[in-house]
Amino acid sequence: MNKLKSLDGLFAGRHFDREVIILCVRWYLRYKLSRRDLVEMMAV
């Protein structure tokens, strides 16, 4: 439970939800996307 609270602190005050951030990071690392690619994909 303590580990979950520390993760919540990492995402506090962010513009996007935690799940969206994790999904984008996963795509960024897995498919070698650029940040511009991610921005375009999330804007749709």
Helices and strands as residue ranges (DSSP letters): H 2-10, H 18-30, H 35-43
